Amino acid sequence: MDVTPDNCQITREILTRVGDKWSVFIVASLGEGAKRFSELKRAVGSISQRMLTLTLRGLERDGLVKRTVYPTVPPSVEYELTALGKTLLDPVNGLAAWAMRSKEAIFEARRRYDEAAAQSGRSGP
């Protein structure tokens, strides 16, 4: 990667959207197929309705998610990944797999760090 101020700014803006925890979970969930809002909320878990709405809007704005409204009573809305959004699945799944493989080592590193910090009188991270 060519590290220039412009490239860093662009990369930071994009990663801020696609790399936040809710976007990652939503993209992974939509990787299984289209879902309604309530299905996404159940799949993601502890996300608030407002945060889910804001995250979906951001993903839609960035061209990663397509929102389809069906003319039913009450209206039915479905979300799915766009072609661009589907290109995120491999990196997201790779990151999730890495996290699962590395969790014990990370927990152990945290324990050692916190123990050393407590012994030296230093506060946490």
Backbone as a chain_set.jsonl record, in Angstrom:
{"seq": "MDVTPDNCQITREILTRVGDKWSVFIVASLGEGAKRFSELKRAVGSISQRMLTLTLRGLERDGLVKRTVYPTVPPSVEYELTALGKTLLDPVNGLAAWAMRSKEAIFEARRRYDEAAAQSGRSGP", "coords": {"N": [[0.844, -1.177, 0.0], [0.539, 2.165, -0.828], [1.56, 4.556, 1.244], [0.289, 7.487, 1.837], [-0.784, 10.767, 2.875], [-3.336, 11.281, 1.689], [-4.172, 8.697, 0.836], [-4.224, 7.412, 3.313], [-6.265, 8.837, 4.592], [-8.521, 8.221, 2.971], [-8.579, 5.415, 3.22], [-8.945, 5.2, 5.996], [-11.5, 6.373, 6.278], [-13.11, 4.514, 4.885], [-12.568, 2.106, 6.263], [-13.533, 2.807, 8.749], [-16.262, 2.584, 8.418], [-16.699, -0.109, 7.367], [-15.28, -1.618, 9.137], [-16.226, -1.414, 11.712], [-17.664, -2.891, 14.681], [-20.423, -3.545, 14.496], [-21.02, -3.387, 11.753], [-19.423, -5.444, 10.748], [-20.64, -7.733, 11.91], [-23.2, -7.513, 10.778], [-22.68, -7.665, 8.004], [-21.601, -10.264, 7.922], [-23.845, -11.729, 8.746], [-25.699, -11.105, 6.702], [-24.365, -12.343, 4.697], [-25.289, -14.884, 4.706], [-27.634, -14.691, 3.408], [-30.524, -12.777, 2.265], [-32.218, -10.699, 4.638], [-34.834, -9.709, 6.874], [-35.39, -6.724, 8.838], [-35.995, -7.352, 11.554], [-35.059, -9.977, 11.671], [-32.332, -9.579, 11.265], [-31.761, -8.09, 13.561], [-32.187, -10.011, 15.568], [-30.227, -11.86, 14.801], [-27.82, -10.443, 15.094], [-27.863, -9.68, 17.74], [-27.117, -8.007, 20.608], [-27.43, -5.42, 19.62], [-28.835, -2.161, 19.415], [-32.047, -0.982, 18.233], [-31.884, 1.526, 17.011], [-29.089, 1.73, 16.481], [-28.761, -0.399, 14.723], [-30.354, 0.498, 12.605], [-28.948, 2.88, 11.872], [-26.458, 1.779, 11.153], [-27.148, 0.074, 9.03], [-28.078, 2.003, 7.212], [-25.689, 3.406, 6.704], [-24.152, 1.363, 5.526], [-25.713, 0.895, 3.301], [-25.512, 3.393, 2.037], [-22.826, 3.345, 1.343], [-22.898, 1.507, -0.652], [-22.883, -1.189, -0.071], [-24.943, -2.658, 0.959], [-28.205, -3.556, -0.039], [-31.406, -2.226, 0.134], [-34.675, -3.296, 0.103], [-37.994, -2.467, -0.327], [-41.097, -3.904, 0.129], [-44.363, -3.735, -1.212], [-46.452, -4.252, 0.932], [-48.938, -4.686, 3.525], [-48.434, -4.476, 6.847], [-45.718, -2.472, 5.429], [-43.015, -4.364, 4.12], [-39.596, -4.842, 4.619], [-36.501, -5.691, 3.257], [-33.1, -6.662, 3.539], [-30.044, -7.025, 1.797], [-26.793, -8.159, 0.745], [-24.945, -6.281, -1.617], [-23.247, -6.746, -4.795], [-20.76, -5.576, -4.366], [-20.755, -5.556, -1.555], [-20.645, -8.303, -1.088], [-18.016, -8.82, -1.679], [-16.758, -8.276, 0.646], [-17.084, -10.444, 2.278], [-15.099, -12.552, 2.36], [-12.783, -11.235, 3.602], [-14.039, -10.493, 6.081], [-14.923, -12.973, 7.106], [-12.435, -14.191, 7.272], [-11.191, -12.6, 9.223], [-12.868, -13.139, 11.407], [-12.381, -15.897, 11.698], [-9.65, -15.814, 12.331], [-9.831, -14.464, 14.798], [-11.175, -16.374, 16.36], [-9.312, -18.465, 16.306], [-7.21, -17.25, 17.608], [-8.041, -16.389, 20.089], [-7.496, -17.542, 22.668], [-4.74, -17.087, 22.986], [-4.741, -14.305, 22.921], [-6.333, -13.689, 25.165], [-4.656, -14.71, 27.136], [-2.397, -13.065, 26.79], [-3.517, -10.618, 27.523], [-4.097, -11.153, 30.199], [-1.494, -11.484, 31.246], [-0.433, -8.925, 30.733], [-2.172, -7.277, 32.261], [-1.625, -8.279, 34.782], [1.118, -7.63, 35.054], [0.884, -4.862, 34.875], [-0.593, -4.314, 37.166], [1.241, -5.052, 39.115], [3.24, -3.195, 38.742], [2.013, -0.874, 39.325], [0.917, 0.516, 37.305], [-1.74, 1.757, 35.284], [-4.499, 0.275, 33.395], [-4.898, -0.486, 29.795]], "CA": [[0.0, 0.0, 0.0], [1.251, 3.434, -0.897], [1.136, 5.321, 2.417], [0.301, 8.942, 1.678], [-1.887, 11.325, 3.666], [-4.62, 11.091, 1.007], [-4.534, 7.283, 0.911], [-4.56, 7.109, 4.708], [-7.579, 9.428, 4.864], [-9.529, 7.427, 2.267], [-8.621, 4.102, 3.861], [-9.533, 5.377, 7.33], [-12.94, 6.598, 6.108], [-13.761, 3.264, 4.487], [-12.457, 1.136, 7.355], [-14.408, 3.237, 9.838], [-17.584, 2.011, 8.139], [-16.757, -1.564, 7.21], [-14.542, -2.301, 10.187], [-16.796, -1.321, 13.058], [-18.16, -4.202, 15.101], [-21.77, -3.845, 14.024], [-20.967, -3.635, 10.307], [-18.849, -6.776, 10.542], [-21.668, -8.728, 12.23], [-24.291, -7.398, 9.808], [-22.192, -8.22, 6.733], [-21.512, -11.717, 8.088], [-25.203, -12.262, 8.787], [-26.283, -11.0, 5.364], [-23.663, -13.299, 3.846], [-26.11, -16.101, 4.684], [-28.798, -14.423, 2.572], [-31.312, -11.586, 2.586], [-32.913, -10.769, 5.922], [-35.644, -8.574, 7.307], [-34.803, -5.971, 9.948], [-36.132, -8.104, 12.809], [-34.163, -11.137, 11.589], [-30.976, -9.059, 11.49], [-31.643, -7.711, 14.974], [-32.017, -11.266, 16.318], [-28.951, -12.49, 14.427], [-26.697, -9.657, 15.616], [-27.919, -9.789, 19.196], [-27.288, -6.897, 21.552], [-27.479, -4.116, 18.95], [-30.103, -1.44, 19.585], [-32.762, -0.748, 16.984], [-31.318, 2.741, 16.417], [-27.757, 1.45, 15.939], [-28.951, -1.246, 13.548], [-30.842, 1.39, 11.546], [-27.85, 3.749, 11.429], [-25.428, 0.972, 10.496], [-27.687, -0.339, 7.733], [-28.075, 3.183, 6.329], [-24.305, 3.653, 6.297], [-23.753, 0.304, 4.589], [-26.456, 1.153, 2.061], [-24.908, 4.588, 1.428], [-21.537, 2.95, 0.774], [-23.113, 0.56, -1.739], [-22.594, -2.547, 0.388], [-26.213, -3.307, 1.284], [-29.369, -3.102, -0.808], [-32.649, -2.228, 0.909], [-35.832, -3.463, -0.768], [-39.277, -2.309, 0.354], [-42.173, -4.605, -0.559], [-45.632, -3.031, -0.981], [-47.408, -5.043, 1.691], [-49.463, -3.978, 4.69], [-47.546, -3.316, 6.821], [-44.614, -2.627, 4.474], [-41.965, -5.32, 4.468], [-38.295, -4.369, 4.141], [-35.492, -6.746, 3.271], [-31.735, -6.197, 3.302], [-29.136, -8.035, 1.254], [-25.511, -7.628, 0.291], [-24.759, -6.009, -3.042], [-22.046, -7.418, -5.307], [-19.631, -4.989, -3.641], [-20.827, -6.059, -0.187], [-20.211, -9.709, -1.067], [-16.548, -8.88, -1.71], [-16.3, -8.147, 2.032], [-17.282, -11.684, 3.028], [-13.837, -13.255, 2.627], [-12.03, -10.58, 4.677], [-14.771, -10.561, 7.353], [-14.842, -14.353, 7.591], [-11.038, -14.424, 7.643], [-10.96, -11.93, 10.502], [-13.585, -13.906, 12.43], [-11.644, -17.15, 11.905], [-8.431, -15.459, 13.061], [-10.214, -14.154, 16.184], [-11.472, -17.633, 17.05], [-8.046, -19.202, 16.462], [-6.263, -16.5, 18.435], [-8.655, -15.864, 21.309], [-6.806, -17.988, 23.887], [-3.461, -16.37, 23.067], [-5.052, -12.912, 23.245], [-6.756, -13.646, 26.57], [-3.457, -14.93, 27.954], [-1.587, -11.843, 26.704], [-4.197, -9.611, 28.345], [-3.907, -11.515, 31.598], [-0.105, -11.162, 31.6], [-0.309, -7.466, 30.711], [-2.878, -6.731, 33.42], [-0.875, -8.695, 35.972], [2.329, -6.805, 35.111], [0.458, -3.487, 35.143], [-0.983, -4.241, 38.574], [2.456, -5.147, 39.931], [4.048, -1.98, 38.59], [1.207, 0.281, 39.686], [0.477, 1.152, 36.059], [-3.153, 1.486, 35.008], [-4.768, -0.565, 32.221], [-4.51, -0.043, 28.456]], "C": [[0.886, 1.235, 0.0], [0.735, 4.328, 0.23], [1.362, 6.807, 2.176], [-0.83, 9.49, 2.542], [-3.256, 11.112, 3.016], [-5.085, 9.648, 1.097], [-4.937, 6.895, 2.326], [-5.951, 7.632, 5.05], [-8.685, 8.591, 4.232], [-9.691, 6.072, 2.937], [-9.289, 4.19, 5.223], [-11.049, 5.558, 7.225], [-13.669, 5.298, 5.787], [-13.723, 2.251, 5.624], [-13.3, 1.522, 8.562], [-15.796, 2.646, 9.646], [-17.554, 0.487, 8.17], [-16.08, -2.313, 8.348], [-15.14, -2.178, 11.567], [-17.514, -2.627, 13.392], [-19.541, -4.518, 14.563], [-21.78, -4.137, 12.531], [-20.446, -5.031, 10.019], [-19.905, -7.845, 10.801], [-22.806, -8.701, 11.218], [-23.875, -7.988, 8.465], [-22.123, -9.741, 6.821], [-22.901, -12.342, 8.074], [-25.862, -12.218, 7.412], [-25.563, -11.893, 4.361], [-24.41, -14.619, 3.737], [-27.341, -15.93, 3.801], [-29.548, -13.201, 3.056], [-32.06, -11.792, 3.897], [-33.765, -9.522, 6.123], [-34.972, -7.943, 8.516], [-34.84, -6.785, 11.24], [-35.237, -9.343, 12.817], [-32.718, -10.718, 11.836], [-30.765, -8.713, 12.958], [-31.44, -8.951, 15.837], [-30.655, -11.887, 16.054], [-27.764, -11.771, 15.056], [-26.699, -9.653, 17.139], [-28.125, -8.479, 19.914], [-27.318, -5.507, 20.911], [-28.845, -3.463, 19.192], [-30.749, -1.235, 18.213], [-32.188, 0.471, 16.261], [-29.96, 2.47, 15.78], [-27.85, 0.558, 14.707], [-29.415, -0.399, 12.367], [-29.717, 2.25, 10.985], [-26.784, 2.966, 10.667], [-25.901, 0.514, 9.122], [-27.711, 0.826, 6.747], [-26.667, 3.484, 5.821], [-23.823, 2.627, 5.292], [-24.466, 0.467, 3.249], [-25.849, 2.34, 1.316], [-23.597, 4.247, 0.738], [-21.67, 1.895, -0.32], [-22.863, -0.885, -1.362], [-23.855, -3.355, 0.659], [-27.305, -2.699, 0.419], [-30.604, -3.269, 0.075], [-33.803, -2.309, -0.074], [-37.099, -3.371, 0.075], [-40.341, -2.996, -0.494], [-43.505, -3.952, -0.198], [-46.682, -3.929, -0.319], [-47.941, -4.183, 2.829], [-49.265, -4.88, 5.898], [-46.405, -3.544, 5.833], [-43.555, -3.592, 5.009], [-40.666, -4.841, 3.833], [-37.294, -5.499, 4.296], [-34.14, -6.145, 2.913], [-30.917, -7.35, 2.754], [-27.841, -7.358, 0.83], [-25.565, -7.36, -1.204], [-23.549, -6.822, -3.512], [-20.805, -6.89, -4.585], [-19.597, -5.492, -2.199], [-20.348, -7.495, -0.073], [-18.692, -9.832, -1.121], [-15.958, -8.721, -0.314], [-16.355, -9.465, 2.797], [-15.984, -12.415, 3.335], [-13.007, -12.553, 3.697], [-12.725, -10.668, 6.043], [-14.692, -11.967, 7.937], [-13.423, -14.71, 8.003], [-10.703, -13.805, 8.985], [-11.642, -12.685, 11.638], [-12.857, -15.216, 12.728], [-10.353, -16.89, 12.673], [-8.743, -15.2, 14.534], [-10.488, -15.436, 16.964], [-10.199, -18.449, 17.282], [-7.146, -18.558, 17.504], [-6.796, -16.108, 19.802], [-7.924, -16.286, 22.574], [-5.484, -17.25, 24.065], [-3.692, -14.904, 23.444], [-5.471, -12.781, 24.7], [-5.566, -13.828, 27.501], [-2.563, -13.692, 27.94], [-2.21, -10.733, 27.548], [-3.977, -9.881, 29.837], [-2.509, -11.143, 32.061], [0.104, -9.65, 31.68], [-0.937, -6.862, 31.966], [-2.16, -7.074, 34.719], [0.379, -7.834, 36.145], [1.978, -5.355, 35.436], [0.089, -3.32, 36.614], [0.248, -4.257, 39.48], [3.287, -3.874, 39.861], [3.282, -0.715, 38.985], [0.698, 1.056, 38.49], [-1.005, 0.837, 35.845], [-3.273, 0.687, 33.716], [-4.372, 0.075, 30.906], [-4.762, 1.362, 28.252]], "O": [[1.861, 1.32, 0.747], [-0.399, 4.804, 0.176], [2.478, 7.312, 2.297], [-1.743, 8.748, 2.903], [-4.227, 10.799, 3.704], [-6.25, 9.387, 1.396], [-5.886, 6.135, 2.518], [-6.727, 6.951, 5.719], [-9.68, 8.285, 4.888], [-10.811, 5.631, 3.193], [-10.112, 3.342, 5.566], [-11.798, 4.962, 7.998], [-14.725, 5.016, 6.355], [-14.731, 1.608, 5.917], [-13.734, 0.653, 9.318], [-16.438, 2.247, 10.618], [-18.305, -0.135, 8.922], [-16.284, -3.517, 8.506], [-14.625, -2.773, 12.513], [-17.919, -3.372, 12.499], [-19.806, -5.665, 14.203], [-22.48, -5.047, 12.088], [-20.966, -5.725, 9.145], [-20.055, -8.768, 10.001], [-23.323, -9.753, 10.84], [-24.641, -8.733, 7.854], [-22.542, -10.434, 5.894], [-23.103, -13.383, 7.449], [-26.51, -13.18, 7.001], [-26.097, -12.17, 3.286], [-24.197, -15.385, 2.797], [-28.017, -16.907, 3.479], [-29.252, -12.654, 4.119], [-32.479, -12.902, 4.226], [-33.46, -8.442, 5.617], [-34.099, -8.545, 9.141], [-33.832, -6.894, 11.939], [-34.713, -9.717, 13.866], [-31.971, -11.41, 12.528], [-29.716, -9.01, 13.529], [-30.607, -8.942, 16.743], [-30.004, -12.382, 16.974], [-26.811, -12.412, 15.501], [-25.635, -9.626, 17.758], [-29.206, -7.895, 19.837], [-27.236, -4.509, 21.626], [-29.876, -4.135, 19.174], [-30.086, -1.305, 17.179], [-32.023, 0.451, 15.041], [-29.697, 2.922, 14.666], [-27.097, 0.742, 13.75], [-28.921, -0.563, 11.252], [-29.547, 2.342, 9.769], [-26.268, 3.437, 9.654], [-25.139, 0.561, 8.156], [-27.395, 0.648, 5.571], [-26.48, 3.782, 4.641], [-23.16, 2.974, 4.314], [-23.889, 0.208, 2.194], [-25.69, 2.292, 0.096], [-23.287, 4.789, -0.323], [-20.664, 1.437, -0.86], [-22.654, -1.726, -2.237], [-23.84, -4.584, 0.598], [-27.33, -1.492, 0.177], [-30.814, -4.319, 0.682], [-33.905, -1.487, -0.984], [-37.263, -4.095, 1.058], [-40.477, -2.712, -1.684], [-43.757, -3.648, 0.968], [-47.672, -4.311, -0.944], [-47.449, -3.079, 3.064], [-49.871, -5.949, 5.968], [-46.147, -4.681, 5.438], [-43.255, -3.614, 6.203], [-40.636, -4.479, 2.657], [-37.244, -6.173, 5.324], [-34.049, -5.235, 2.09], [-31.066, -8.496, 3.178], [-27.797, -6.151, 0.589], [-26.162, -8.126, -1.961], [-22.906, -7.505, -2.714], [-19.909, -7.658, -4.235], [-18.53, -5.818, -1.68], [-19.72, -7.869, 0.917], [-18.135, -10.83, -0.664], [-14.777, -9.003, -0.11], [-15.737, -9.59, 3.855], [-15.786, -12.858, 4.466], [-12.558, -13.216, 4.633], [-12.062, -10.896, 7.054], [-14.424, -12.134, 9.127], [-13.221, -15.445, 8.97], [-10.008, -14.416, 9.798], [-11.062, -12.851, 12.711], [-12.73, -15.602, 13.89], [-9.998, -17.659, 13.567], [-8.015, -15.656, 15.416], [-10.068, -15.561, 18.114], [-10.033, -19.055, 18.34], [-6.405, -19.249, 18.203], [-6.055, -15.54, 20.603], [-7.744, -15.466, 23.474], [-5.148, -16.835, 25.174], [-2.915, -14.332, 24.208], [-5.023, -11.871, 25.398], [-5.48, -13.173, 28.54], [-2.027, -13.311, 28.981], [-1.493, -9.988, 28.216], [-3.709, -8.97, 30.621], [-2.339, -10.56, 33.131], [0.752, -9.161, 32.605], [-0.321, -6.043, 32.648], [-2.097, -6.26, 35.64], [0.668, -7.366, 37.246], [2.695, -4.695, 36.188], [0.419, -2.308, 37.233], [0.29, -3.557, 40.492], [3.964, -3.519, 40.826], [3.84, 0.383, 38.978], [0.115, 2.13, 38.639], [-1.462, -0.251, 36.197], [-2.281, 0.45, 33.027], [-3.614, 1.045, 30.879], [-4.489, 1.888, 27.173]]}, "num_chains": 1, "name": "protein.A"}
